[in-house]
Each structure stands twice: as C-alpha cells, then as structure tokens.
C-alpha cells in the first residue's frame, strides 16, 4: 500500500494507483480531471521519486519539477507528502 499525505491528512491506496481520488478525498479540488485546467496542482515535498514520470499533459502545462497534477499522477509505492 502507498500513502498519500496532503496538508497533514493521509490516505492509503494500492501501489500503482492514480492519486486523484485520494487527493480529492484529502481536500484537493478537481476541475476537468483530464490534465487541462491545473486546478488540482499539488506541490510535492517528499516522495517525488515514488511517482511515475509526468504525463504529456503535465509537461505541456510547464509545471515546476516538484509540481504535479493530482488528476494525472500515479504512485508506484511508498509515501507522497504534498500540499495544495
């Protein structure tokens, strides 16, 4: 199981899962859910290496290295600590 921690609250999800639903449960707002609006952008503080590489949508948005779209990111395993 992987652990997502957003602003001090946490949720466990299966390894290899998209983080979108867990992040939404932890208070991250969702907009388009397709990587186009940027509303669900999170800043990763720890565990960036536990995520799959950025999607094309994230790359096109020009995010900083430690920024991800919660609707696009997939966690391989481990813990992700982020803030919204």
N, C-alpha and C positions, 0 to 999 in steps of 0.2 A: 504494500500500500504506500502511496505517496501522500504527502501532507502539504496542503496549501495554507499559508498564514497571510492574511490580509489585515493590516491595521490591528494586529494583536489577536484577531479571531482566527480559529483554524478549522479545517475540514479535511478529512481523509478521503481519497479517491483511489481507484485501482491504478497501478502502474500502467503507463501507456495511454492514459486518458486525456481528452481535451480538458482544459481547466475552466472553460466557460461557465458551466453550471455551478461549479464550486465557487467561483469568483462572484457570480451573481448572488448566490446564497449568502456570501460574506459581505454583500453591500455594494459591489461594483455594478454600476448601471450599464445596461446593454442597449444599444441602438439598433443598427442594421443587422448585427450578428454575421456579417459577411466580410468584415475587414475593410469597410469603405468609409465609415464615419469617424472612427477614432474615439468615440465616447468611452469605450471600455479600456483605454490605455492605462496600464499599470507600470510602476517603476519597481524593478526587481532590486532588492537589497542583498539577498543571498540566494544561492541555488540556481543561478542563471545556467550553469553547466548541466542542470538536470532537465532542461527543456530541449525539445527538438529545435533545429535551426529555424530562423524566421521564415515565414511564408512569403510568397511573392507580394501579397497584399501588404504585409508589414514592411517589406523592403521598399515598396513603392511609396509608402507613407513617410519615409525618411526618418524613422524613429532613432533615438539615441541607442547606443549599444545595450544599455540596461533597461530599455523600454520595450514593452510587448503589448500586443492586443490580446486581451483575455479571450476574445472570441476565436482567436486563431491558434494560440499556443497549446502545445501538448507536452505533458510532463512524462518523462521516461520512468523516473523513480526518484526517491529521496524527498527532500523538503524544499519548498519555494517560499521565501519570505518576501513580500512585496507590500506596496502601499498604493492607494488610489489617490 
